[in-house]
Structure formats: C-alpha cells, structure tokens
Amino acid sequence: MAQFPLSEFQKRPTPFYYYDLGVLDETLKAINEGIGQSPYHVHYALKANANPALLTPIVAAGLGADCVSVGEIKVALNAGFPADKIFFAGVGKSDSEIDFALDAHIGCFNVESLPELKLIAEMASNKSIIANVALRVNPNIDAHTHHYITTGLEENKFGIALEMLDDAISVCLRQPNIRLCGLHFHIGSQITYMEPYRILCERVAQLMKKYSAQGIRFDIINVGGGLGIDYDDPDSQLIPKFKEFFDIFRNNLNLAPEQQLHFELGRSVAAQCGSLITRVLYVKEGVGKKFIIVDAGMTDLIRPALYGAHHKIENLTSDSSLTDEYDVVGPICESSDCFGKDEILPVTHRGDILALRSAGAYGEVMAMGYNMRPIPASVVS
Ligand SMILES: *Cc1c(COP(=O)(O)O)cnc(C)c1O
C-alpha cells in the first residue's frame, strides 16, 4: 500500500503533485533487474514527466533520455544525462531545434520523414559534422489502446511508411554527413497486453533479415515505449511488469552480435510514483446525484478530459466506514472537468484530502493556465 505523509499534506495549499521517490527507486531497480545481462538500454521519455526531482534518480540509474523538443533536451542536459545518451524524436523538429541538437552532439536523431532527413543532412554538412540517425518506421501495428495514443498505424502521422523505408535508407547511405545507426519504432502508449509487442518483434526481424541480405546492419534497434500500468488498482501493481516486457523481446527477437536493443519508457517509469493531491471544496447535492467538488481541475491533470482516462480516487482523511456515491469534479468551466462518475467513496466532507493516483506521468507536464489558474506545485519525499 502506498504511504502518504498526511500531516505534511494538511499544512500545504492544494492542489499539488506528490512524488514518492521510494517508489521511483524501486521502479528503476526493477528495470535494471529486468534487463539483466541483455544488451538492452532504456531511454526515459521526458515528455512523461520532466520534474528535476525525478530526473536525478533516473540519471543515477543509468537511463538515457528520449526527448521530443529542444526544451526537453536542455532539461535533460541540466539534469546530467550525458549528451550521447540523449535521443531526439518528434515529427516536427524545427530548424533551430536541429541546430541546437547538432551543436550539443546528442546521441541520435529519430527521423520521421524524408524532408526532415534531408534537412538534418544539409545542416550537419554545413557544420562539417556527422549526425547519427535512426529512421522511425511506421510498422502498421494496432496497439489496441486508446485511438489518441496509438501511433503505429498507417493512418497516424508518425514515422516513415514501410513502403518508403528503402528510399530513406538509400538517402542515408548517400549522405556523407549522416550515419545510419538504427531503426526506430513506437507503436503506442498504455499497452497492457503483450501481443502487439510480439508482432512488433516479427516485423523488426523481417526488416533486419531483408536489410542484412543487402549488407545493411543497424547497430541499434529501438522499439520505443508504451508499456502500460495499472490505473484501476495501483497498489496491486505499483511496479510495472518490466521482466515480462523485456522477456517478450528476449524470446522473440534475436539480435545480431554487437547489436543493441533500445527502449523508450515514459509512463511505466514515472506514473505510479506520483499522485495529484487535492482538497474537497464542497459536497453538493444535485438531483439524484452528489458531487464532490475539489480544488484540482483538468488544468492540473488533463488525462480524464483529454483521453477519457480514469485515475483511482482515494479519500486520505475520511475515517467514515460508510460509503456513498459521488461524481468527483473540478472547478473549471468545462463539463469534461470531471475526475470520476458514480465513485464509491467513504462519506466525504468539505476539507477532506483526496489523492488522484498514478498521476506521475502525463500529469504535471501537461498542466496549463486555463482560467488563469496557477500551475500546481510539486512535493517530493
Ligand atoms: C511518448 C513516446 C514514448 C514514451 O511512451 P510511454 O507510453 O510513456 O512509455 C516513447 N517514444 C516515443 C517516440 C514517444 O512519442
């Protein structure tokens, strides 16, 4: 069971994010144990949470960084990630972002289109340097997750279609300022069922076979991230099943000698160590319904409004053994500003403190100032 420093919470203004670094440390330990002796490397996807308090232990555990903007690259460098362990992904890298990343000598660009590849080649040539490039392939795999977070289908904007991969590879081989170091895949997020990863292994093996017959070798195969977590019952699985995840690849993908398998995990690293802590402002009787109105809203945690996601809600202060049914809503002027419908909770009163669990990933980083609200603080222990 998660432990919360409740007396500490009661002294503070709400809402705020709370991170339990003990849980994060256990998570990082489980990742390194799951990797064992395999030539596997995990890059942490900073877009899930770039709070420096989390990045310090992530750097210490030896993970690299997967960044999707220059802002993230700068945060990663400041947090102490070595430049060669920073990878730069994203469909829309701007000229100035590429310029910065080349000067910073980052480890690799994950390139998503031919025009981007040509621009990187031209800019690297102007600087007389060689850019490491991995081509992001759209493998056309259905990750069976929410349609907003599935990314590996042909209809998605991400990656280079399989049909165009030959062209992209020959552009790389012709460009003296490009070093083609790998292939990159990322099929989606919050994937809880391992079958899509097994299919990904098959696709990757087919491509490796095809290109090795042409004498083309990839030092790095990057299979992206997406490992899901248990939002319904976080305490039953505070540490995601990393061993099972890595085993899918160990059992289904034979690497060539010296070849490395890279992963870009975000949610599974950061989600379970974080909660959004909020106070109950009012308990309001509606017609046939009771509402708990809390001081956190979709501006602090947008996942429910954006993806229809649900975070487990716990009342940390009610000592009532009786329960009631409530809709838990925020103060923002949007009907989608709702954290839960028909939630069964202990009888709740104004002033109670609630935790929205599993909020360490895609929570604080997505906070915004709509309604001129402040960005929530963070508390770490
Ligand atoms: C978002 C993203 C990730 C991380 O995904 P998680 O589901 O948080 O593990 C990894 N790689 C790429 C390219 C991404 O866009």
The ligand as a Tripos MOL2 file, in Angstrom:
@<TRIPOS>MOLECULE
LIG
   15    15     1     0     0
SMALL
NO_CHARGES

@<TRIPOS>ATOM
      1 C1          5.6310    9.1400  -25.9170 C.3       1 LIG1
      2 C2          6.7170    8.3740  -26.5060 C.ar      1 LIG1
      3 C3          7.3830    7.4170  -25.7510 C.ar      1 LIG1
      4 C4          7.0120    7.0750  -24.3380 C.3       1 LIG1
      5 O1          5.7860    6.4280  -24.2770 O.3       1 LIG1
      6 P1          5.2630    5.8090  -22.8970 P.3       1 LIG1
      7 O2          3.9360    5.2640  -23.2620 O.co2     1 LIG1
      8 O3          5.1600    6.9100  -21.9160 O.co2     1 LIG1
      9 O4          6.2200    4.7460  -22.4810 O.co2     1 LIG1
     10 C5          8.4270    6.7550  -26.3480 C.ar      1 LIG1
     11 N1          8.8090    7.0080  -27.6220 N.ar      1 LIG1
     12 C6          8.1780    7.9180  -28.3700 C.ar      1 LIG1
     13 C7          8.6380    8.1510  -29.7560 C.3       1 LIG1
     14 C8          7.1130    8.6300  -27.8530 C.ar      1 LIG1
     15 O5          6.4790    9.5190  -28.6120 O.3       1 LIG1
@<TRIPOS>BOND
     1     1     2 1
     2     2     3 ar
     3     2    14 ar
     4     3     4 1
     5     3    10 ar
     6     4     5 1
     7     5     6 1
     8     6     7 2
     9     6     8 1
    10     6     9 1
    11    10    11 ar
    12    11    12 ar
    13    12    13 1
    14    12    14 ar
    15    14    15 1
@<TRIPOS>SUBSTRUCTURE
     1 LIG1         1 GROUP 0 **** ****
